[in-house]
Amino acid sequence: KIALYDPYQYKLTNEIKSPIRNLDIENIIPDTYGDIFYITTTNGLLFETKVREKKMDLKQIQLSSFVSKGIWNTNLNSLLLADDYNLFYLNPINREETEKVKMSTDITALNVDSSAYNVYVGHSNGEVRIISQDLKEEIKTLKVSNNSISSISKDPLDHYLYVGDYSGNIFTVDLLKNKIIKSIKKHDGIVKLGDIQDFN
């Protein structure tokens, strides 16, 4: 079931009547204003739903490839998507995809820094790659962990990057010094974005 929850009224205000059956949800991605939510599934499909409409319908978006990761880029009003090794943008209006940019290692996490116009890409080899938001310039690559990167969060006010991995570790990276300045073992298993937010 996919539903819209109002935290002020403590109740569900809308829900999709025809849920995704036999599919596991990977991520739910809001657009800039929270009017449209994009939903990725573990088997690589992409859906959208307009939450302001009285009846929330779930519609599949047809793509040229599957989706493994996704995040919204507010600056470009587009979805940044990955299909394991490739990065590309999807224009949500005309459904056009940009040319794919291939990475050398498979992509396991994404984050967009709207203020710096950068994209952070986590990889299965423990590296975090910093790329310009147009995907045309690689700024730097940092070796953060010996495990796959699972989540990335940029400090909105400072030069720190918080990175989680698949073994329960959270790292604080100083982007000016290009090095890890702190690490903790949060728990066993995958570090999710919520774990990093609790850590901060």
C-alpha positions in Angstrom: 0.0 0.0 0.0 1.2 3.5 -0.8 -0.5 6.3 1.2 -0.2 10.0 2.0 0.1 10.7 5.7 -0.7 14.0 7.3 1.5 14.4 10.4 -0.6 17.3 11.8 -3.8 15.3 11.7 -2.1 12.0 12.5 -4.0 10.2 9.8 -3.9 9.0 6.2 -5.4 11.6 3.9 -5.1 9.7 0.6 -4.0 6.3 -0.7 -3.5 4.4 -3.9 -6.4 2.1 -4.4 -4.5 -0.2 -6.8 -1.2 -0.9 -5.0 1.8 -2.4 -6.7 1.2 -6.1 -6.3 4.1 -8.6 -6.1 6.6 -5.8 -6.2 8.9 -4.4 -3.5 9.3 -0.7 -3.2 13.0 0.5 -3.4 12.5 4.2 -2.9 9.9 7.0 -2.9 11.2 10.3 -4.4 9.2 13.6 -4.1 9.6 16.4 -6.7 10.5 19.9 -5.6 7.1 20.8 -4.1 5.9 17.3 -3.1 3.1 17.3 -5.7 4.4 14.3 -7.6 6.1 11.2 -6.1 8.2 8.8 -8.1 8.5 5.2 -6.9 11.2 2.8 -7.8 10.9 -0.9 -7.3 13.6 -3.5 -6.5 13.1 -5.1 -9.9 14.0 -1.8 -11.7 10.6 -0.2 -12.5 9.7 3.4 -12.2 6.2 4.7 -11.3 4.7 8.1 -10.6 1.7 9.3 -8.6 0.2 12.8 -8.2 -0.6 13.1 -4.6 -2.7 16.3 -4.8 -5.3 14.6 -7.0 -8.4 13.3 -5.3 -7.7 9.8 -6.7 -4.1 8.9 -6.5 -3.3 6.7 -9.5 -0.1 4.9 -10.0 1.3 5.1 -13.5 4.4 3.3 -14.8 7.0 5.4 -16.7 8.6 3.5 -19.6 12.3 3.8 -19.7 15.1 2.6 -22.0 16.6 0.6 -19.2 15.9 -0.5 -15.6 16.4 1.8 -12.6 18.6 0.8 -9.6 18.8 4.2 -7.9 17.1 7.5 -8.2 16.9 11.0 -6.6 15.3 14.4 -7.5 17.4 17.3 -8.7 15.6 20.5 -7.7 17.9 22.7 -9.8 17.1 20.8 -13.0 13.6 19.8 -12.1 14.5 16.3 -13.3 15.0 12.8 -11.9 18.6 11.6 -11.7 18.6 7.9 -12.3 21.1 5.0 -12.3 20.9 1.6 -13.9 23.9 0.0 -12.1 26.8 1.5 -14.1 25.1 4.4 -15.9 23.8 7.8 -14.8 21.2 9.8 -16.7 18.4 12.3 -16.2 14.8 11.9 -17.0 12.7 15.0 -17.8 9.4 14.3 -16.0 7.4 16.4 -18.5 8.4 15.1 -21.9 9.9 11.8 -20.6 13.1 12.4 -22.5 16.3 10.8 -21.2 19.7 12.4 -21.4 22.7 10.5 -22.7 23.9 7.9 -20.2 27.2 8.5 -18.5 29.0 5.3 -17.7 30.8 4.7 -14.4 33.7 2.3 -13.9 32.0 0.6 -10.9 28.4 -0.1 -10.2 26.4 2.7 -8.5 25.0 2.0 -5.0 24.0 5.4 -3.7 23.1 8.9 -5.0 22.9 12.4 -3.5 22.4 15.8 -5.0 23.9 19.0 -3.5 21.6 21.7 -5.0 23.6 24.6 -3.5 27.0 23.4 -4.9 25.5 22.1 -8.1 27.1 18.7 -7.5 26.1 15.1 -7.5 27.6 12.5 -5.1 27.8 8.9 -6.4 28.5 6.0 -4.1 30.0 2.8 -5.5 30.2 -0.8 -4.6 34.0 -0.5 -4.1 33.6 2.0 -1.3 34.3 5.1 -3.3 32.3 8.3 -3.5 32.6 10.2 -6.7 31.8 13.9 -6.9 30.5 15.1 -10.3 29.1 18.3 -11.6 25.3 18.2 -11.8 25.3 18.2 -15.6 27.3 14.9 -15.3 30.0 16.4 -17.6 32.9 16.9 -15.1 34.3 14.6 -12.5 35.5 16.8 -9.6 37.1 14.2 -7.3 36.9 10.6 -6.1 37.3 9.7 -2.4 37.9 6.2 -1.0 35.6 6.1 2.0 35.0 2.5 2.9 36.1 -1.1 2.1 32.4 -1.9 1.7 29.7 -0.8 -0.7 28.3 2.7 -0.1 24.7 2.6 0.9 23.7 6.3 1.6 25.1 9.8 1.3 24.1 13.1 3.0 25.8 16.5 2.5 25.9 18.9 5.4 23.8 21.9 4.0 25.8 24.5 6.0 29.3 23.1 6.1 31.9 21.2 4.0 31.2 17.7 5.5 29.8 14.7 3.8 28.2 11.8 5.8 28.5 8.4 4.2 27.0 5.1 5.2 28.0 1.6 4.0 26.6 -1.9 3.8 28.3 -3.0 7.0 26.7 -0.4 9.4 29.5 2.2 9.4 29.0 6.0 9.1 31.9 8.2 8.0 32.3 11.9 8.2 34.3 13.2 5.3 35.9 16.6 5.3 35.6 17.8 1.7 38.2 20.5 2.1 40.9 18.1 3.4 39.6 15.2 1.3 39.8 12.8 4.2 37.7 10.9 6.8 37.7 12.7 10.1 35.3 10.5 12.0 33.7 7.0 11.8 31.4 5.0 13.9 29.8 1.6 13.8 26.0 2.4 13.9 24.8 -1.2 13.7 25.2 -4.4 11.6 23.8 -4.2 8.1 23.0 -1.5 5.6 23.1 2.2 6.8 20.1 4.0 5.5 19.6 7.7 5.1 17.6 7.9 8.3 20.5 6.4 10.2 22.7 9.2 9.0 20.2 11.9 9.9 20.0 10.4 13.4 23.8 10.5 13.5 23.8 14.2 12.8 
